[in-house]
Amino acid sequence: MKGVSYLKDESNEKVAVQIDLKKNKNLWEDFCDYSIASKRKLEPSKDWLKVKTDLKKIKLI
């Protein structure tokens, strides 16, 4: 993939990646989205009916 290069250690194992953000803006956005989603995965879930009721109260749906 253009704009992506790997850094390797002494035993030629890939240990890091460099991403050209000018060439791969979408890839960077996906990485950020995944990072946020991973953090939120640990948050407690909310009951959909309660969320829906609350949104109706403030006239968002």
Secondary structure, DSSP 8 states (H G I E B T S, - for coil): -TTEEEEE-TTS-EEEEEE-TTT-HHHHHHHHHHHHHHHHTTS----HHHHHHHHHHTT--
